[in-house]
């Protein structure tokens, strides 16, 4: 059978003032019609660069310096810019990572679809509108006539991604390149999008290249997979063969780092290919060190108590109450977290879990209900010394390590900010020493103090966020999707670090995630949320073995197929 796409000895370079960066080196790939090829690897591996090279949309100064890209027998490198414009959209469609930036917020969905159809086909007028309606129906969007007149902000994240897929299909292409199409989506929407892409591939006999760092996505959709590291393909083959019996060390490590949803392990497997090797932290004698003073003072009993908590957001204001549009984000939530416990909140996007975390942290004010931190009610409006002291026991680590750090501040000042604010050090010399020790403790080293956030990778930035949280010597740590923006190997390092810190410092942890395998490894108990309310609270292993609520079972059914990953190494397996 003739290949739809053949990439032969592809090289891509990015010239810089400091030399030439080889983004892609000697890459060979093949794709047939009706086949899904997965390109998997860490950030910076060269996956997206290959996709952009195929459609000739490399960001300057990137350039293809060698090799062939044969599409339907034609070398795309030989085509002029005008000829490539005919290929893009008509023959090759692109699905980008972020649907919000792929759609014009000022133009209706229908207008954007019709414009694309007119450019990519011979259709005009009502025929183009009819095709737009058919495209929306084909990607599972109902009430199409109404939806055509809606704007992107009126769609959910999953719906926006469906619209982007419809745009990619507008020219009836033979090849679809999907660049991280599910990164920003929760687990159920992700499953729907993957099923949609796969079904379209089979029905229309499309060739699909899906670019991702998520091994679970590859397991669910790909027929074959190519593993990339440092610009090169290190291993390629059938997805089952690669996931069950990988031959390359990097592939083995990458797969081993995937959080297990089928059993609990003691620690996540570390991958030594990132961040300069395995990250370790220098142990501090917590019996004598400043950071360990809170360990001896950790109270017992309930660390967090939530009773009848409610929160409603006004989406559209109006003079009359009946005309207001509101959202009940948190609906009569009650739970308790014991001191030293790791408690998980899990649910899809919009379930209310992050809102609960922000209410506990004092970033939102609840409508009614009680929030107690070590017995002190902190939900009331007025501030007091007791409330301030209680809130000092709590720190939060946010989802995005890029936006949670001040780009204009050095790491020294970022980590030292809570120390200076609470005046817990006797001198500036002591402040610097404390920061140095904390940075060592989280695996960054004192050399990071004088650098700025942009000089670090995503995983390293999250370590800075953790160091900043520790600087106030909290007893409670709220982790709101702390690894969702990270590669799987970086995620393993960060989660192991959080496990170590909790054990060493006796921290109470509220861990928010939509990733059930991560929740299983990190938490003692779990609360499942849906539509602002709690469906079920159970011991972690009980929830995974015998979920009581139908929604909990639904989420568990959406976990990656662990049968393709083989057995966990015996050395890692822990007791439930």
ChimeraX attribute file (.defattr): number of C-alpha atoms within 10 A of each C-alpha:
attribute: neighborCount
match mode: 1-to-1
recipient: residues
	/A:1	5
	/A:2	11
	/A:3	14
	/A:4	19
	/A:5	21
	/A:6	20
	/A:7	19
	/A:8	16
	/A:9	15
	/A:10	20
	/A:11	22
	/A:12	24
	/A:13	18
	/A:14	18
	/A:15	14
	/A:16	10
	/A:17	5
	/A:18	6
	/A:19	8
	/A:20	11
	/A:21	13
	/A:22	17
	/A:23	22
	/A:24	27
	/A:25	19
	/A:26	15
	/A:27	20
	/A:28	18
	/A:29	16
	/A:30	15
	/A:31	20
	/A:32	19
	/A:33	19
	/A:34	21
	/A:35	21
	/A:36	25
	/A:37	27
	/A:38	28
	/A:39	30
	/A:40	27
	/A:41	28
	/A:42	22
	/A:43	19
	/A:44	14
	/A:45	20
	/A:46	25
	/A:47	30
	/A:48	23
	/A:49	21
	/A:50	24
	/A:51	21
	/A:52	15
	/A:53	21
	/A:54	23
	/A:55	20
	/A:56	19
	/A:57	15
	/A:58	18
	/A:59	11
	/A:60	8
	/A:61	9
	/A:62	19
	/A:63	17
	/A:64	20
	/A:65	14
	/A:66	15
	/A:67	18
	/A:68	21
	/A:69	23
	/A:70	19
	/A:71	20
	/A:72	15
	/A:73	12
	/A:74	13
	/A:75	15
	/A:76	19
	/A:77	18
	/A:78	12
	/A:79	13
	/A:80	10
	/A:81	11
	/A:82	8
	/A:83	11
	/A:84	20
	/A:85	15
	/A:86	14
	/A:87	19
	/A:88	20
	/A:89	26
	/A:90	22
	/A:91	20
	/A:92	24
	/A:93	25
	/A:94	23
	/A:95	23
	/A:96	21
	/A:97	19
	/A:98	19
	/A:99	22
	/A:100	16
	/A:101	9
	/A:102	16
	/A:103	20
	/A:104	14
	/A:105	13
	/A:106	9
	/A:107	13
	/A:108	18
	/A:109	25
	/A:110	23
	/A:111	16
	/A:112	17
	/A:113	25
	/A:114	25
	/A:115	16
	/A:116	20
	/A:117	26
	/A:118	17
	/A:119	15
	/A:120	21
	/A:121	14
	/A:122	10
	/A:123	15
	/A:124	15
	/A:125	9
	/A:126	10
	/A:127	14
	/A:128	21
	/A:129	21
	/A:130	14
	/A:131	17
	/A:132	27
	/A:133	22
	/A:134	15
	/A:135	22
	/A:136	24
	/A:137	14
	/A:138	16
	/A:139	21
	/A:140	15
	/A:141	16
	/A:142	12
	/A:143	10
	/A:144	17
	/A:145	14
	/A:146	9
	/A:147	18
	/A:148	19
	/A:149	13
	/A:150	16
	/A:151	19
	/A:152	22
	/A:153	14
	/A:154	13
	/A:155	16
	/A:156	14
	/A:157	20
	/A:158	19
	/A:159	18
	/A:160	21
	/A:161	28
	/A:162	26
	/A:163	27
	/A:164	25
	/A:165	26
	/A:166	25
	/A:167	27
	/A:168	28
	/A:169	28
	/A:170	26
	/A:171	22
	/A:172	20
	/A:173	20
	/A:174	22
	/A:175	29
	/A:176	25
	/A:177	25
	/A:178	23
	/A:179	21
	/A:180	21
	/A:181	25
	/A:182	25
	/A:183	17
	/A:184	18
	/A:185	19
	/A:186	18
	/A:187	21
	/A:188	18
	/A:189	20
	/A:190	19
	/A:191	18
	/A:192	16
	/A:193	21
	/A:194	19
	/A:195	14
	/A:196	17
	/A:197	21
	/A:198	20
	/A:199	16
	/A:200	18
	/A:201	20
	/A:202	15
	/A:203	9
	/A:204	13
	/A:205	15
	/A:206	24
	/A:207	25
	/A:208	29
	/A:209	22
	/A:210	27
	/A:211	26
	/A:212	25
	/A:213	24
	/A:214	21
	/A:215	21
	/A:216	18
	/A:217	23
	/A:218	25
	/A:219	22
	/A:220	18
	/A:221	21
	/A:222	21
	/A:223	18
	/A:224	22
	/A:225	25
	/A:226	24
	/A:227	23
	/A:228	25
	/A:229	20
	/A:230	18
	/A:231	22
	/A:232	21
	/A:233	22
	/A:234	17
	/A:235	17
	/A:236	22
	/A:237	15
	/A:238	14
	/A:239	22
	/A:240	19
	/A:241	15
	/A:242	23
	/A:243	24
	/A:244	16
	/A:245	14
	/A:246	20
	/A:247	14
	/A:248	13
	/A:249	11
	/A:250	19
	/A:251	24
	/A:252	16
	/A:253	17
	/A:254	27
	/A:255	22
	/A:256	24
	/A:257	22
	/A:258	23
	/A:259	27
	/A:260	22
	/A:261	20
	/A:262	18
	/A:263	19
	/A:264	22
	/A:265	22
	/A:266	15
	/A:267	21
	/A:268	24
	/A:269	21
	/A:270	22
	/A:271	25
	/A:272	16
	/A:273	16
	/A:274	17
	/A:275	17
	/A:276	7
	/A:277	10
	/A:278	14
	/A:279	19
	/A:280	14
	/A:281	17
	/A:282	14
	/A:283	11
	/A:284	16
	/A:285	10
	/A:286	15
	/A:287	12
	/A:288	9
	/A:289	11
	/A:290	16
	/A:291	20
	/A:292	17
	/A:293	14
	/A:294	18
	/A:295	17
	/A:296	11
	/A:297	10
	/A:298	17
	/A:299	14
	/A:300	10
	/A:301	12
	/A:302	17
	/A:303	25
	/A:304	22
	/A:305	19
	/A:306	20
	/A:307	15
	/A:308	14
	/A:309	21
	/A:310	22
	/A:311	22
	/A:312	15
	/A:313	12
	/A:314	11
	/A:315	10
	/A:316	10
	/A:317	11
	/A:318	11
	/A:319	7
	/A:320	7
	/A:321	9
	/A:322	7
	/A:323	10
	/A:324	12
	/A:325	12
	/A:326	13
	/A:327	13
	/A:328	15
	/A:329	20
	/A:330	28
	/A:331	18
	/A:332	16
	/A:333	20
	/A:334	16
	/A:335	14
	/A:336	15
	/A:337	21
	/A:338	16
	/A:339	20
	/A:340	21
	/A:341	19
	/A:342	23
	/A:343	25
	/A:344	29
	/A:345	26
	/A:346	26
	/A:347	29
	/A:348	20
	/A:349	21
	/A:350	16
	/A:351	21
	/A:352	25
	/A:353	30
	/A:354	23
	/A:355	19
	/A:356	25
	/A:357	20
	/A:358	17
	/A:359	20
	/A:360	26
	/A:361	21
	/A:362	15
	/A:363	11
	/A:364	14
	/A:365	16
	/A:366	22
	/A:367	14
	/A:368	15
	/A:369	16
	/A:370	20
	/A:371	26
	/A:372	20
	/A:373	24
	/A:374	21
	/A:375	13
	/A:376	17
	/A:377	16
	/A:378	24
	/A:379	24
	/A:380	15
	/A:381	8
	/A:382	7
	/A:383	10
	/A:384	11
	/A:385	8
	/A:386	12
	/A:387	17
	/A:388	11
	/A:389	13
	/A:390	19
	/A:391	21
	/A:392	18
	/A:393	17
	/A:394	24
	/A:395	22
	/A:396	23
	/A:397	21
	/A:398	21
	/A:399	19
	/A:400	19
	/A:401	23
	/A:402	19
	/A:403	11
	/A:404	13
	/A:405	22
	/A:406	14
	/A:407	14
	/A:408	11
	/A:409	14
	/A:410	18
	/A:411	27
	/A:412	22
	/A:413	20
	/A:414	23
	/A:415	29
	/A:416	23
	/A:417	16
	/A:418	18
	/A:419	20
	/A:420	17
	/A:421	10
	/A:422	11
	/A:423	12
	/A:424	15
	/A:425	17
	/A:426	9
	/A:427	11
	/A:428	11
	/A:429	9
	/A:430	12
	/A:431	22
	/A:432	18
	/A:433	14
	/A:434	20
	/A:435	25
	/A:436	20
	/A:437	22
	/A:438	25
	/A:439	28
	/A:440	20
	/A:441	20
	/A:442	26
	/A:443	20
	/A:444	23
	/A:445	17
	/A:446	18
	/A:447	12
	/A:448	19
	/A:449	20
	/A:450	11
	/A:451	13
	/A:452	19
	/A:453	22
	/A:454	14
	/A:455	11
	/A:456	16
	/A:457	17
	/A:458	22
	/A:459	24
	/A:460	21
	/A:461	23
	/A:462	28
	/A:463	24
	/A:464	27
	/A:465	24
	/A:466	27
	/A:467	25
	/A:468	27
	/A:469	20
	/A:470	26
	/A:471	25
	/A:472	23
	/A:473	24
	/A:474	22
	/A:475	27
	/A:476	29
	/A:477	24
	/A:478	23
	/A:479	22
	/A:480	22
	/A:481	18
	/A:482	24
	/A:483	25
	/A:484	16
	/A:485	18
	/A:486	22
	/A:487	21
	/A:488	25
	/A:489	27
	/A:490	26
	/A:491	25
	/A:492	24
	/A:493	27
	/A:494	25
	/A:495	18
	/A:496	19
	/A:497	22
	/A:498	19
	/A:499	20
	/A:500	15
	/A:501	16
	/A:502	19
	/A:503	12
	/A:504	14
	/A:505	21
	/A:506	21
	/A:507	25
	/A:508	25
	/A:509	30
	/A:510	22
	/A:511	25
	/A:512	26
	/A:513	24
	/A:514	24
	/A:515	21
	/A:516	24
	/A:517	20
	/A:518	23
	/A:519	24
	/A:520	25
	/A:521	24
	/A:522	23
	/A:523	20
	/A:524	17
	/A:525	20
	/A:526	26
	/A:527	22
	/A:528	23
	/A:529	25
	/A:530	21
	/A:531	18
	/A:532	23
	/A:533	21
	/A:534	22
	/A:535	17
	/A:536	17
	/A:537	20
	/A:538	16
	/A:539	15
	/A:540	22
	/A:541	18
	/A:542	14
	/A:543	21
	/A:544	20
	/A:545	12
	/A:546	11
	/A:547	18
	/A:548	15
	/A:549	13
	/A:550	11
	/A:551	16
	/A:552	21
	/A:553	15
	/A:554	12
	/A:555	18
	/A:556	20
	/A:557	11
	/A:558	16
	/A:559	19
	/A:560	24
	/A:561	14
	/A:562	19
	/A:563	12
	/A:564	17
	/A:565	22
	/A:566	13
	/A:567	14
	/A:568	16
	/A:569	10
	/A:570	8
	/A:571	9
	/A:572	14
	/A:573	14
	/A:574	12
	/A:575	8
	/A:576	13
